[in-house]
């Protein structure tokens, strides 16, 4: 199945789903970071230099990190701490 996000309303549906039906393994940690970036966007903080930097730092901690192009454009990237995922299925909600 595919779900295409085309609006912030669609993001709300996606967040609601994964908050109620949590992912397991490292996907959960990636989702927590994604949700953090979405909240920065929804609060319009991405329109400031600091907010954009927060999103890029968050992206650097997700999945495979950032692209070479982003790394070349934003040279002072500091990945944020990645949420811990435990084998028991219980996540650290920091």
N, C-alpha and C positions, 0 to 999 in steps of 0.2 A: 504494500500500500504506500502511496505517496501523499503527502500533505504539503501544499504550497502556501507559503506565508506571503501575503501581499499587502497586509495592513497591520497596524498595531492591534486591532481587534483580533486578528488571526493569532498574533503573538500571545494575547491574553488567553485564548482557547488552548494554545499549545502549553503555556505555563500551567494552566489549571489542570490539564491532563497529567502532566508529569509530576505535579505536586501531589495529585491524588493517586497516581499509579507510578511510584518511583522506579527509576532505573536501578539496575544492580551493576556491580563491578565498577570499573573506572568511568563508565558512561555517566554514572551518578555525579562524580566529581566534575566532569565536563559540563553537565547540565547546571550544576550550582554556579560555575563560572559564567556560563551563558546567561543565566538568570540575572547575575550581577551586572553584566554588560547591558542587558535589556533594561534593567531598572535605571541605569545611568542614562540610557537613551530616552526612556519614557519621562524622566525628570528633566529632560532637555539639557543635561549637564554636558552632553557630547558637543554642544555648541561652543564650549570654552576649551581653551588649550589644555587645561588640567583634566577636564572630563574626557577629552579625546585620548589623552595620555593614559588615563585609567583604563579605558576600553582596550587600548593596544597592549598595556601591561597584562590585562586579564587574558586577552587572546594569546599572549605569549605562553601562558600556562596551560592552554587547552590543546588537546589532541597532539598534533605534530608541531605545535608552536606557530610562529609567524613565517610568512614568506620572506625570501631574500629581498624582494622589493621593499617590503615594509621595514625590514631591518636596515636597509640602506637609507630609507627616508627618515626613519625615526631611530637615531643612533643611541639614544639614552633610554633603552628599554630595560625595565626591571620587572621580571615576571612576578606576579602575586603568588602568595602561598596557595598551594593546591589543597583542597579539602581531602582529608584522609578517608579512605574506604576500607572497612574492615571485612574480613572473610565471613563474619557472622551475619552480614547483611545490615548491621547497624552502622550508620554513618555519623561522622563528627560534624555537627551542624554549626561550626564556627562561621 
